[in-house]
Amino acid sequence: MPVTPTHVTSYPASDPGFAAVPVDDLLAGEADLIARIKLCYGIDRDSFERDVLALVRRYAACVHLLPATADNYFSKPGGLLRLGLETAFFSLQGTDAHIFSGRMSISARRQLEPRWRHATFIAGLCCELHRLMSHISVTDAAGEAWPAFLRPLADWLATRGSERYFLRWRPQAVEARGLGLFALPHVVPPAVMADLSEGNAVIVPHLLASIGGIPVYRDHNILDELVRRSLALVIDRNLAASADRYGSPQYGSHLERYLVDALRRLTSGNSAWIANREKSRLWFGQDGLFLVWPGAAEDIHQLLEADQLTGIPKAPETMLELLLAAGVFEAAAAGRATWSIQPPGAKAPLEAVKLSAPAILLAGIEPPPVALPQALEFKPAPASAPVAPQTPAPGPPLAPLKSDTQLSLTPPPEKPAECDVHVTSVEETPESLSLEPATFTLQAPMRLNPVVRDALADAVRTLNDGMGPPTVCTVAQGVFVPLEEFGRRGVQPSLAMRALTEANLLVKPNRNGPPTLSREFNGNPTVGIVLDPRCVSGLDLAGFAAPPAEGS
């Protein structure tokens, strides 16, 4: 008997989905954290249940047992609930060290400070709500999709009478934090917004700006600063715990937002980032918006280090790779990430990165910067062919030589042969013939542990002129890196070797032997590893031997 389509289930038996458990059962599993939140608030039980626990219940009804990511941080069932509660707790805890209304009177501060603390807690709780709209698709057993814009997940499951629901991750989902504003009314009722806005016109705009990822150009958003710092701390803690229990997680996928935010803050508030000003980091031409690199990366690192964010990369190479992968920057060509530009007044071309869209940094800036009338990309002129001697045109007779003029008896120098291109004529300047020295930088994949990446990039950078004595050297099969160089940079050599092995970046001197190599370095016997030369830009790969064959 043929099976009709109505009898075909939408999901295989191997996908159990998630149970539609009551919200009270969800919160019972987070009782310890909720108790810490109550202690941090320092209010009576009735006020806590009315002002705080009610919001937590509504948030749990929205996210239910959904994980925050597919295979990264907070990826277990209930991950998004735990992520919101932890971020809200640490954000609330951070308000104890800040005064939000410092310019107001004591009586005004007494009225507004509790509202600022409440808004900061809400911003931390709802900071990842946008994932409900952009990253996942939820259906029940019948294949009916959850309308995330219309109602919380728990309410929809109760209406449908569903006992289980199923999750599908959207392929190549783009983070759009502004979508979190559409889910916010599911968690925060209008009465709470009205209470937060009483007696001021700042708290609610700062709250919405933080949840939506919108920079506040003319004011310092302390609330968002606390949430960003807390979220980075929470994710970093979860990644560390996951690495101990489940192997190596994917690092770096949550860092793009902090880097983009730093770019916007520098563009709006740093005088060295005013577009098209002399010695500026930012140049806007007919061919796009460029950032002088790695100088801009140093400014980003200093800003984020002052924010005390956890896990932020230090190496410009790491920042560049993250922002390229996120689509914020646009690569110049295959195998070359940076561009060469020559702004007006620059004596030589500058290394720069190009924004994929100028609006990423310039949107909201008043008055908006005006693009220069010319393109900024530097394109070397093609070498001109040698010019054949020409017969001078007839003209007036040459003036007679003076009587005291002595004719030279030395024959003029012969024209150099075409193959002797290394001979320099007196008319050519050193600048016209000099070649830029090769720049050696690490080009490691994003899956490499960022701590190991930063240490390795710093060591590889010493191969360049002017960077001090080299701490690594080239050998027949790659780049020799002494293990002590990792220790000097605060990284355990065993951690570095494990991370590089997992990323397939090491070349074993003997395929069946240990991954280390012992050789003389700076006159001393040294133990180190050999890095694959393809991971270092600027090296001539033709000069390296192939890896040893199996069993050699």
LOSETOR-423325 format. One record per residue (C-alpha): residue number from 1; residue in one letter; x, y, z. Coordinates in Angstrom, 3 decimals. Example, Ala and Ser with C-alpha at 12.3 -4.5 7.8 and 13.67 -1.06 7.14 Angstrom:
! LOSETOR-423325
NODE_k_r_xx_yy_zz
NODE_1_a_12.300_-4.500_7.800 $
NODE_2_s_13.670_-1.060_7.140 $
END
This chain:
! LOSETOR-423325
NODE_k_r_xx_yy_zz
NODE_1_m_0.000_0.000_0.000 $
NODE_2_p_1.622_3.292_-1.024 $
NODE_3_v_2.273_5.874_1.636 $
NODE_4_t_0.593_9.188_1.030 $
NODE_5_p_2.516_12.416_1.666 $
NODE_6_t_0.399_13.135_4.744 $
NODE_7_h_1.964_10.135_6.456 $
NODE_8_v_5.543_11.229_5.790 $
NODE_9_t_7.151_12.940_8.789 $
NODE_10_s_9.280_16.019_8.254 $
NODE_11_y_12.135_14.912_10.513 $
NODE_12_p_14.164_11.713_10.794 $
NODE_13_a_13.948_9.653_13.945 $
NODE_14_s_17.544_10.625_14.790 $
NODE_15_d_16.502_14.254_15.460 $
NODE_16_p_14.709_14.258_18.828 $
NODE_17_g_14.154_18.008_18.763 $
NODE_18_f_13.461_19.930_21.976 $
NODE_19_a_10.790_19.236_24.544 $
NODE_20_a_8.195_21.958_25.060 $
NODE_21_v_8.828_22.120_28.820 $
NODE_22_p_7.114_24.783_30.961 $
NODE_23_v_8.940_28.046_31.628 $
NODE_24_d_9.034_27.295_35.369 $
NODE_25_d_11.075_24.156_34.647 $
NODE_26_l_13.503_26.217_32.556 $
NODE_27_l_14.049_28.713_35.365 $
NODE_28_a_14.395_25.958_37.964 $
NODE_29_g_17.584_24.878_36.198 $
NODE_30_e_18.968_28.429_36.540 $
NODE_31_a_17.968_28.921_40.198 $
NODE_32_d_21.537_29.507_41.405 $
NODE_33_l_22.208_32.261_38.866 $
NODE_34_i_18.830_33.898_39.503 $
NODE_35_a_19.617_33.925_43.213 $
NODE_36_r_22.909_35.717_42.492 $
NODE_37_i_21.039_38.279_40.379 $
NODE_38_k_18.607_38.915_43.261 $
NODE_39_l_21.489_39.381_45.680 $
NODE_40_c_23.188_41.818_43.299 $
NODE_41_y_19.989_43.850_42.898 $
NODE_42_g_19.618_44.191_46.685 $
NODE_43_i_15.816_44.654_46.676 $
NODE_44_d_13.010_42.899_48.513 $
NODE_45_r_11.444_39.723_47.182 $
NODE_46_d_8.203_41.282_45.926 $
NODE_47_s_10.020_44.041_44.044 $
NODE_48_f_12.443_41.524_42.560 $
NODE_49_e_9.658_39.263_41.302 $
NODE_50_r_7.738_42.212_39.877 $
NODE_51_d_10.597_44.160_38.266 $
NODE_52_v_13.204_41.525_37.440 $
NODE_53_l_11.893_37.974_37.561 $
NODE_54_a_8.931_38.894_35.362 $
NODE_55_l_11.361_40.001_32.634 $
NODE_56_v_13.442_36.845_33.072 $
NODE_57_r_10.286_34.727_32.638 $
NODE_58_r_9.359_36.572_29.441 $
NODE_59_y_12.902_36.177_28.119 $
NODE_60_a_12.843_32.437_28.906 $
NODE_61_a_9.515_32.164_27.076 $
NODE_62_c_11.166_33.693_23.992 $
NODE_63_v_14.383_31.684_23.817 $
NODE_64_h_13.197_28.507_25.620 $
NODE_65_l_15.806_25.737_25.074 $
NODE_66_l_17.376_27.212_21.955 $
NODE_67_p_21.201_27.189_21.813 $
NODE_68_a_23.087_30.394_21.056 $
NODE_69_t_25.277_28.919_18.290 $
NODE_70_a_25.350_25.727_16.258 $
NODE_71_d_28.797_24.480_17.258 $
NODE_72_n_30.562_27.259_19.133 $
NODE_73_y_29.889_29.041_22.428 $
NODE_74_f_26.709_28.196_24.402 $
NODE_75_s_25.803_25.557_21.822 $
NODE_76_k_24.004_23.187_24.212 $
NODE_77_p_20.201_23.210_24.745 $
NODE_78_g_19.315_26.251_26.841 $
NODE_79_g_22.481_28.035_25.731 $
NODE_80_l_20.757_31.259_24.687 $
NODE_81_l_18.920_31.450_28.017 $
NODE_82_r_22.145_30.959_29.955 $
NODE_83_l_24.032_33.466_27.785 $
NODE_84_g_21.422_36.168_28.415 $
NODE_85_l_21.267_35.563_32.173 $
NODE_86_e_25.052_35.544_32.627 $
NODE_87_t_25.544_38.690_30.552 $
NODE_88_a_22.738_40.445_32.434 $
NODE_89_f_24.271_39.479_35.790 $
NODE_90_f_27.783_40.702_34.973 $
NODE_91_s_26.396_43.884_33.366 $
NODE_92_l_24.353_44.588_36.478 $
NODE_93_q_27.380_43.881_38.655 $
NODE_94_g_29.422_46.382_36.615 $
NODE_95_t_27.000_49.217_37.385 $
NODE_96_d_28.245_49.317_40.986 $
NODE_97_a_31.487_50.932_39.814 $
NODE_98_h_29.883_53.581_37.549 $
NODE_99_i_27.911_56.767_38.046 $
NODE_100_f_25.577_57.277_35.074 $
NODE_101_s_24.169_60.722_35.907 $
NODE_102_g_27.321_62.354_37.212 $
NODE_103_r_26.422_65.893_36.105 $
NODE_104_m_23.034_65.912_37.827 $
NODE_105_s_22.148_66.798_41.385 $
NODE_106_i_22.183_64.200_44.135 $
NODE_107_s_18.379_64.070_44.264 $
NODE_108_a_18.153_63.554_40.499 $
NODE_109_r_20.775_60.820_40.613 $
NODE_110_r_18.876_59.099_43.407 $
NODE_111_q_15.889_58.872_41.060 $
NODE_112_l_17.757_57.876_37.889 $
NODE_113_e_20.474_55.493_39.069 $
NODE_114_p_18.032_52.606_39.780 $
NODE_115_r_16.580_53.076_36.288 $
NODE_116_w_20.050_52.994_34.745 $
NODE_117_r_20.822_49.746_36.594 $
NODE_118_h_17.517_48.234_35.452 $
NODE_119_a_18.140_49.283_31.843 $
NODE_120_t_21.660_47.835_31.941 $
NODE_121_f_20.290_44.507_33.175 $
NODE_122_i_17.703_44.482_30.355 $
NODE_123_a_20.362_45.316_27.752 $
NODE_124_g_22.529_42.437_28.934 $
NODE_125_l_19.589_40.031_29.037 $
NODE_126_c_18.432_40.874_25.514 $
NODE_127_c_21.795_41.493_23.835 $
NODE_128_e_21.517_38.357_21.638 $
NODE_129_l_17.774_38.389_20.889 $
NODE_130_h_18.511_39.128_17.240 $
NODE_131_r_19.567_35.502_16.763 $
NODE_132_l_15.922_34.425_16.976 $
NODE_133_m_15.202_36.283_13.730 $
NODE_134_s_18.433_35.891_11.773 $
NODE_135_h_20.143_32.606_12.648 $
NODE_136_i_17.485_29.971_13.297 $
NODE_137_s_14.216_28.579_12.012 $
NODE_138_v_11.912_26.686_14.399 $
NODE_139_t_9.101_24.351_13.375 $
NODE_140_d_6.797_21.961_15.167 $
NODE_141_a_6.328_18.276_14.333 $
NODE_142_a_3.849_19.152_11.587 $
NODE_143_g_6.354_21.438_9.882 $
NODE_144_e_4.619_24.687_10.866 $
NODE_145_a_7.149_27.532_11.319 $
NODE_146_w_7.292_29.676_14.435 $
NODE_147_p_6.547_33.357_13.635 $
NODE_148_a_9.337_34.825_15.747 $
NODE_149_f_8.260_38.404_15.044 $
NODE_150_l_4.767_37.840_16.405 $
NODE_151_r_4.983_35.959_19.715 $
NODE_152_p_7.372_34.216_22.112 $
NODE_153_l_8.255_30.609_21.351 $
NODE_154_a_6.682_29.166_24.519 $
NODE_155_d_3.379_30.962_23.832 $
NODE_156_w_3.311_29.653_20.262 $
NODE_157_l_4.019_26.084_21.399 $
NODE_158_a_1.194_26.285_23.946 $
NODE_159_t_-1.202_27.605_21.324 $
NODE_160_r_-0.297_24.786_18.940 $
NODE_161_g_-0.386_22.156_21.676 $
NODE_162_s_3.063_20.996_20.564 $
NODE_163_e_5.068_18.671_22.748 $
NODE_164_r_8.323_19.028_20.785 $
NODE_165_y_9.853_21.475_18.342 $
NODE_166_f_12.750_21.313_15.900 $
NODE_167_l_15.553_23.693_15.056 $
NODE_168_r_17.246_24.428_11.746 $
NODE_169_w_20.240_26.762_11.425 $
NODE_170_r_20.056_29.165_8.514 $
NODE_171_p_23.036_28.719_6.172 $
NODE_172_q_25.448_31.662_5.989 $
NODE_173_a_23.357_33.764_8.359 $
NODE_174_v_24.451_37.386_8.654 $
NODE_175_e_24.479_38.992_12.084 $
NODE_176_a_21.919_41.796_12.128 $
NODE_177_r_21.679_43.023_15.704 $
NODE_178_g_19.005_45.556_14.801 $
NODE_179_l_16.527_42.687_14.509 $
NODE_180_g_16.711_42.329_18.290 $
NODE_181_l_14.615_45.501_18.587 $
NODE_182_f_11.663_43.685_17.002 $
NODE_183_a_11.844_40.895_19.624 $
NODE_184_l_12.337_43.306_22.528 $
NODE_185_p_8.563_43.889_23.114 $
NODE_186_h_8.218_40.133_23.741 $
NODE_187_v_10.443_40.615_26.813 $
NODE_188_v_9.987_44.232_27.922 $
NODE_189_p_6.392_45.495_28.141 $
NODE_190_p_5.578_49.131_27.357 $
NODE_191_a_5.003_49.915_31.052 $
NODE_192_v_8.666_49.143_31.802 $
NODE_193_m_9.817_51.417_28.970 $
NODE_194_a_7.588_54.183_30.318 $
NODE_195_d_9.103_53.807_33.783 $
NODE_196_l_12.666_53.902_32.392 $
NODE_197_s_11.940_57.120_30.463 $
NODE_198_e_10.390_58.950_33.419 $
NODE_199_g_12.321_62.112_34.240 $
NODE_200_n_14.872_61.721_31.439 $
NODE_201_a_15.242_61.324_27.684 $
NODE_202_v_18.488_59.317_27.647 $
NODE_203_i_18.057_55.895_29.246 $
NODE_204_v_15.724_54.328_26.671 $
NODE_205_p_17.708_55.594_23.634 $
NODE_206_h_20.908_54.175_25.138 $
NODE_207_l_19.161_50.887_25.884 $
NODE_208_l_17.825_50.557_22.328 $
NODE_209_a_21.171_51.585_20.845 $
NODE_210_s_22.934_48.845_22.803 $
NODE_211_i_20.500_46.082_21.823 $
NODE_212_g_20.378_47.176_18.187 $
NODE_213_g_24.135_47.664_17.836 $
NODE_214_i_23.723_51.343_16.978 $
NODE_215_p_26.589_53.693_17.922 $
NODE_216_v_25.753_56.824_19.906 $
NODE_217_y_28.004_59.426_18.327 $
NODE_218_r_27.397_62.436_20.555 $
NODE_219_d_27.290_60.725_23.936 $
NODE_220_h_29.199_58.125_25.920 $
NODE_221_n_27.035_55.003_26.201 $
NODE_222_i_28.242_53.567_29.525 $
NODE_223_l_25.384_51.062_29.488 $
NODE_224_d_26.515_49.545_26.193 $
NODE_225_e_30.133_49.568_27.337 $
NODE_226_l_29.231_47.432_30.347 $
NODE_227_v_27.198_45.015_28.237 $
NODE_228_r_29.924_44.593_25.617 $
NODE_229_r_32.544_43.946_28.278 $
NODE_230_s_30.299_41.457_30.085 $
NODE_231_l_29.358_39.605_26.906 $
NODE_232_a_33.005_39.213_25.917 $
NODE_233_l_33.820_37.893_29.389 $
NODE_234_v_30.917_35.426_29.370 $
NODE_235_i_31.743_34.053_25.923 $
NODE_236_d_35.437_33.756_26.743 $
NODE_237_r_34.644_31.825_29.939 $
NODE_238_n_32.349_29.466_28.068 $
NODE_239_l_34.917_28.849_25.339 $
NODE_240_a_37.582_28.046_27.913 $
NODE_241_a_35.260_25.621_29.687 $
NODE_242_s_34.275_24.002_26.392 $
NODE_243_a_37.920_23.545_25.436 $
NODE_244_d_38.599_21.717_28.689 $
NODE_245_r_35.615_19.409_28.344 $
NODE_246_y_34.893_18.989_24.660 $
NODE_247_g_38.061_19.790_22.725 $
NODE_248_s_38.933_22.955_20.859 $
NODE_249_p_35.979_25.250_20.025 $
NODE_250_q_35.926_27.863_17.275 $
NODE_251_y_37.599_31.005_18.552 $
NODE_252_g_37.077_34.482_17.187 $
NODE_253_s_33.573_34.272_15.748 $
NODE_254_h_32.184_36.740_18.326 $
NODE_255_l_34.923_39.350_17.993 $
NODE_256_e_33.850_41.080_14.770 $
NODE_257_r_31.224_43.190_16.549 $
NODE_258_y_33.796_44.647_18.941 $
NODE_259_l_36.225_45.421_16.135 $
NODE_260_v_33.527_47.125_14.027 $
NODE_261_d_32.315_49.057_17.052 $
NODE_262_a_35.874_50.234_17.717 $
NODE_263_l_36.202_51.350_14.088 $
NODE_264_r_33.024_53.421_14.381 $
NODE_265_r_34.003_54.959_17.705 $
NODE_266_l_37.401_55.982_16.380 $
NODE_267_t_35.859_57.438_13.217 $
NODE_268_s_33.408_59.543_15.196 $
NODE_269_g_35.607_60.625_18.094 $
NODE_270_n_39.322_60.486_17.225 $
NODE_271_s_40.915_63.496_15.522 $
NODE_272_a_43.460_61.244_13.785 $
NODE_273_w_40.560_59.473_12.035 $
NODE_274_i_39.009_62.525_10.371 $
NODE_275_a_38.752_61.589_6.715 $
NODE_276_n_41.177_63.122_4.204 $
NODE_277_r_43.042_65.212_6.749 $
NODE_278_e_46.853_65.299_6.606 $
NODE_279_k_48.386_62.174_8.234 $
NODE_280_s_44.900_60.770_8.829 $
NODE_281_r_44.205_57.059_9.249 $
NODE_282_l_41.084_57.402_7.059 $
NODE_283_w_41.057_58.290_3.368 $
NODE_284_f_37.927_58.600_1.235 $
NODE_285_g_38.356_58.728_-2.537 $
NODE_286_q_36.455_57.973_-5.709 $
NODE_287_d_37.433_54.311_-5.435 $
NODE_288_g_36.264_53.809_-1.848 $
NODE_289_l_37.122_54.261_1.828 $
NODE_290_f_40.577_53.145_3.021 $
NODE_291_l_42.236_52.742_6.425 $
NODE_292_v_46.002_53.072_6.801 $
NODE_293_w_47.190_49.698_8.099 $
NODE_294_p_48.583_48.502_10.494 $
NODE_295_g_48.467_51.932_12.167 $
NODE_296_a_44.685_51.718_12.415 $
NODE_297_a_45.001_48.285_14.034 $
NODE_298_e_47.187_49.769_16.776 $
NODE_299_d_44.518_52.387_17.532 $
NODE_300_i_41.838_49.671_17.663 $
NODE_301_h_43.879_47.571_20.066 $
NODE_302_q_44.544_50.524_22.389 $
NODE_303_l_40.845_51.433_22.470 $
NODE_304_l_39.623_47.895_23.180 $
NODE_305_e_42.369_47.314_25.733 $
NODE_306_a_41.135_50.392_27.587 $
NODE_307_d_37.639_48.831_27.524 $
NODE_308_q_39.099_45.796_29.336 $
NODE_309_l_37.469_43.389_26.901 $
NODE_310_t_38.502_39.747_27.155 $
NODE_311_g_39.985_37.813_24.247 $
NODE_312_i_40.500_40.739_21.872 $
NODE_313_p_43.319_39.978_19.386 $
NODE_314_k_46.472_42.061_19.496 $
NODE_315_a_48.090_41.205_16.166 $
NODE_316_p_47.017_43.303_13.148 $
NODE_317_e_47.071_40.105_11.068 $
NODE_318_t_44.406_38.536_13.293 $
NODE_319_m_42.173_41.628_13.163 $
NODE_320_l_42.551_41.787_9.395 $
NODE_321_e_41.602_38.146_8.919 $
NODE_322_l_38.552_38.442_11.169 $
NODE_323_l_37.252_41.557_9.408 $
NODE_324_l_37.895_40.085_5.960 $
NODE_325_a_35.970_36.943_6.890 $
NODE_326_a_33.110_39.089_8.233 $
NODE_327_g_32.896_41.044_4.964 $
NODE_328_v_33.833_44.358_6.594 $
NODE_329_f_37.055_44.663_4.588 $
NODE_330_e_37.562_43.884_0.919 $
NODE_331_a_40.728_42.110_-0.208 $
NODE_332_a_42.831_43.723_-2.929 $
NODE_333_a_43.328_40.485_-4.851 $
NODE_334_a_43.608_36.764_-4.332 $
NODE_335_g_46.397_36.182_-1.840 $
NODE_336_r_46.797_39.890_-1.025 $
NODE_337_a_44.555_41.455_1.604 $
NODE_338_t_45.926_45.006_1.766 $
NODE_339_w_45.888_47.775_-0.812 $
NODE_340_s_48.510_50.309_-1.806 $
NODE_341_i_47.240_53.896_-1.797 $
NODE_342_q_48.861_57.288_-2.295 $
NODE_343_p_46.819_60.073_-0.671 $
NODE_344_p_47.409_63.711_-1.612 $
NODE_345_g_50.668_64.969_-0.126 $
NODE_346_a_52.048_61.505_0.631 $
NODE_347_k_55.658_61.082_-0.475 $
NODE_348_a_55.325_57.331_-0.945 $
NODE_349_p_52.501_54.789_-1.230 $
NODE_350_l_50.898_53.600_2.014 $
NODE_351_e_49.637_50.157_2.963 $
NODE_352_a_45.896_50.240_3.662 $
NODE_353_v_42.754_48.150_3.967 $
NODE_354_k_39.563_48.915_2.061 $
NODE_355_l_36.079_48.980_3.575 $
NODE_356_s_33.560_46.921_1.637 $
NODE_357_a_31.109_49.832_1.999 $
NODE_358_p_31.926_53.383_3.207 $
NODE_359_a_28.630_53.527_5.117 $
NODE_360_i_29.996_50.998_7.636 $
NODE_361_l_31.975_53.850_9.209 $
NODE_362_l_30.530_57.045_7.760 $
NODE_363_a_26.806_56.506_8.372 $
NODE_364_g_25.558_58.940_11.008 $
NODE_365_i_28.567_61.298_10.859 $
NODE_366_e_27.528_64.935_10.497 $
NODE_367_p_28.530_66.583_8.293 $
NODE_368_p_29.249_63.559_6.084 $
NODE_369_p_32.800_63.429_4.674 $
NODE_370_v_33.189_64.345_1.009 $
NODE_371_a_35.120_61.989_-1.230 $
NODE_372_l_38.271_63.312_-2.886 $
NODE_373_p_37.950_63.997_-6.614 $
NODE_374_q_40.576_61.372_-7.459 $
NODE_375_a_41.092_57.673_-6.861 $
NODE_376_l_43.464_56.679_-4.068 $
NODE_377_e_44.770_53.297_-5.214 $
NODE_378_f_48.421_53.441_-6.241 $
NODE_379_k_49.117_51.732_-9.532 $
NODE_380_p_52.803_51.692_-10.557 $
NODE_381_a_53.431_53.034_-14.023 $
NODE_382_p_54.496_50.331_-16.511 $
NODE_383_a_58.153_50.262_-17.390 $
NODE_384_s_58.752_52.346_-20.510 $
NODE_385_a_60.680_50.960_-23.482 $
NODE_386_p_64.134_52.427_-24.190 $
NODE_387_v_63.926_55.470_-26.382 $
NODE_388_a_65.967_55.345_-29.605 $
NODE_389_p_68.271_58.281_-30.248 $
NODE_390_q_66.709_60.850_-32.495 $
NODE_391_t_68.349_63.123_-35.019 $
NODE_392_p_68.042_66.676_-33.798 $
NODE_393_a_65.752_68.837_-35.820 $
NODE_394_p_67.443_71.478_-37.921 $
NODE_395_g_67.733_74.755_-36.141 $
NODE_396_p_69.928_77.761_-35.764 $
NODE_397_p_73.680_77.154_-35.807 $
NODE_398_l_75.352_76.438_-32.476 $
NODE_399_a_77.123_79.295_-30.817 $
NODE_400_p_80.923_79.188_-31.327 $
NODE_401_l_83.013_77.895_-28.443 $
NODE_402_k_84.895_80.397_-26.399 $
NODE_403_s_88.599_80.522_-26.931 $
NODE_404_d_89.352_79.286_-23.397 $
NODE_405_t_87.011_76.238_-23.613 $
NODE_406_q_88.883_72.910_-23.478 $
NODE_407_l_87.473_69.968_-25.398 $
NODE_408_s_87.268_66.669_-23.502 $
NODE_409_l_89.593_63.995_-24.873 $
NODE_410_t_87.821_61.196_-22.888 $
NODE_411_p_85.284_59.344_-24.999 $
NODE_412_p_81.747_59.371_-23.634 $
NODE_413_p_80.692_56.195_-21.721 $
NODE_414_e_79.147_53.500_-23.846 $
NODE_415_k_75.466_52.789_-23.475 $
NODE_416_p_75.031_49.725_-21.231 $
NODE_417_a_73.881_46.539_-22.846 $
NODE_418_e_70.258_45.550_-22.416 $
NODE_419_c_71.172_42.625_-20.152 $
NODE_420_d_73.143_44.841_-17.753 $
NODE_421_v_70.037_46.186_-16.074 $
NODE_422_h_71.870_46.539_-12.781 $
NODE_423_v_74.021_49.402_-14.064 $
NODE_424_t_72.733_52.754_-12.830 $
NODE_425_s_73.058_55.867_-14.935 $
NODE_426_v_73.799_59.177_-13.307 $
NODE_427_e_70.415_60.567_-14.304 $
NODE_428_e_68.466_57.909_-12.360 $
NODE_429_t_67.682_58.547_-8.729 $
NODE_430_p_67.974_55.863_-6.062 $
NODE_431_e_64.240_56.200_-5.365 $
NODE_432_s_63.362_55.283_-8.927 $
NODE_433_l_65.337_52.019_-8.794 $
NODE_434_s_64.872_50.877_-5.195 $
NODE_435_l_62.583_47.949_-4.556 $
NODE_436_e_60.451_47.741_-1.426 $
NODE_437_p_61.807_45.072_0.940 $
NODE_438_a_59.698_41.986_1.374 $
NODE_439_t_57.306_42.194_4.298 $
NODE_440_f_57.056_38.960_6.236 $
NODE_441_t_53.710_38.456_8.014 $
NODE_442_l_51.875_35.462_9.379 $
NODE_443_q_48.964_34.207_7.292 $
NODE_444_a_47.384_31.604_9.577 $
NODE_445_p_43.800_30.302_9.284 $
NODE_446_m_41.133_31.692_11.598 $
NODE_447_r_40.728_28.363_13.388 $
NODE_448_l_44.145_28.788_15.019 $
NODE_449_n_43.964_29.671_18.710 $
NODE_450_p_44.199_33.507_18.818 $
NODE_451_v_46.674_33.469_21.719 $
NODE_452_v_49.030_31.230_19.757 $
NODE_453_r_48.406_33.273_16.606 $
NODE_454_d_49.387_36.548_18.282 $
NODE_455_a_52.594_35.073_19.735 $
NODE_456_l_53.566_33.468_16.432 $
NODE_457_a_52.778_36.601_14.414 $
NODE_458_d_54.965_38.657_16.763 $
NODE_459_a_57.851_36.216_16.321 $
NODE_460_v_57.512_36.075_12.519 $
NODE_461_r_57.430_39.874_12.350 $
NODE_462_t_61.053_39.985_13.575 $
NODE_463_l_62.168_38.691_10.153 $
NODE_464_n_61.560_42.204_8.787 $
NODE_465_d_64.235_44.863_8.769 $
NODE_466_g_64.089_47.293_11.670 $
NODE_467_m_62.239_44.896_13.983 $
NODE_468_g_65.241_43.977_16.118 $
NODE_469_p_67.205_40.727_16.061 $
NODE_470_p_65.249_37.912_14.380 $
NODE_471_t_63.821_35.396_16.824 $
NODE_472_v_63.017_32.854_14.076 $
NODE_473_c_64.887_31.695_10.991 $
NODE_474_t_64.269_29.806_7.765 $
NODE_475_v_65.396_26.205_7.349 $
NODE_476_a_65.171_23.804_4.433 $
NODE_477_q_61.521_22.901_4.979 $
NODE_478_g_60.027_26.031_6.525 $
NODE_479_v_60.419_28.583_9.323 $
NODE_480_f_62.157_27.430_12.504 $
NODE_481_v_60.502_28.838_15.653 $
NODE_482_p_62.238_28.120_18.985 $
NODE_483_l_59.797_26.850_21.605 $
NODE_484_e_61.196_29.342_24.094 $
NODE_485_e_59.773_32.167_21.954 $
NODE_486_f_56.259_31.060_22.894 $
NODE_487_g_57.200_30.979_26.573 $
NODE_488_r_58.652_34.494_26.336 $
NODE_489_r_55.278_35.692_25.058 $
NODE_490_g_53.259_34.025_27.795 $
NODE_491_v_52.134_30.943_25.830 $
NODE_492_q_52.860_27.414_26.999 $
NODE_493_p_54.881_25.579_24.307 $
NODE_494_s_52.674_22.489_24.688 $
NODE_495_l_49.562_24.576_23.989 $
NODE_496_a_51.222_26.170_20.956 $
NODE_497_m_52.324_22.810_19.533 $
NODE_498_r_48.873_21.301_20.024 $
NODE_499_a_47.110_24.266_18.394 $
NODE_500_l_49.515_24.335_15.421 $
NODE_501_t_49.186_20.581_14.950 $
NODE_502_e_45.380_20.763_14.946 $
NODE_503_a_45.547_23.549_12.369 $
NODE_504_n_47.983_21.505_10.181 $
NODE_505_l_50.584_24.276_10.212 $
NODE_506_l_53.633_22.231_11.252 $
NODE_507_v_56.172_20.450_9.068 $
NODE_508_k_57.670_17.410_10.787 $
NODE_509_p_61.421_16.993_10.196 $
NODE_510_n_60.735_13.242_10.149 $
NODE_511_r_57.248_12.152_9.177 $
NODE_512_n_57.228_9.356_11.783 $
NODE_513_g_59.237_11.257_14.388 $
NODE_514_p_58.451_14.013_16.893 $
NODE_515_p_57.179_17.395_15.664 $
NODE_516_t_60.167_19.230_17.137 $
NODE_517_l_63.578_19.968_15.631 $
NODE_518_s_66.838_20.537_17.496 $
NODE_519_r_69.374_22.791_15.774 $
NODE_520_e_71.882_25.511_16.531 $
NODE_521_f_70.308_28.949_16.747 $
NODE_522_n_72.291_32.071_17.648 $
NODE_523_g_75.193_29.819_18.625 $
NODE_524_n_73.194_27.676_21.080 $
NODE_525_p_71.507_24.265_20.699 $
NODE_526_t_67.791_25.072_20.480 $
NODE_527_v_64.608_22.995_20.328 $
NODE_528_g_61.802_24.351_18.173 $
NODE_529_i_59.144_23.592_15.586 $
NODE_530_v_59.132_24.088_11.808 $
NODE_531_l_56.273_26.205_10.504 $
NODE_532_d_54.854_25.557_7.051 $
NODE_533_p_56.369_28.287_4.805 $
NODE_534_r_53.001_28.802_3.096 $
NODE_535_c_51.816_30.448_6.325 $
NODE_536_v_54.295_33.330_6.008 $
NODE_537_s_53.729_35.868_3.256 $
NODE_538_g_56.853_37.325_1.691 $
NODE_539_l_58.750_34.012_1.437 $
NODE_540_d_59.786_32.507_-1.886 $
NODE_541_l_58.184_29.069_-1.675 $
NODE_542_a_60.387_27.773_-4.477 $
NODE_543_g_63.357_27.908_-2.124 $
NODE_544_f_61.957_25.356_0.320 $
NODE_545_a_62.206_21.580_0.112 $
NODE_546_a_59.143_19.360_-0.005 $
NODE_547_p_58.088_17.697_3.275 $
NODE_548_p_59.778_14.355_3.937 $
NODE_549_a_58.119_11.297_2.488 $
NODE_550_e_56.306_8.815_4.713 $
NODE_551_g_58.748_6.686_6.683 $
NODE_552_s_61.806_8.879_5.982 $
END
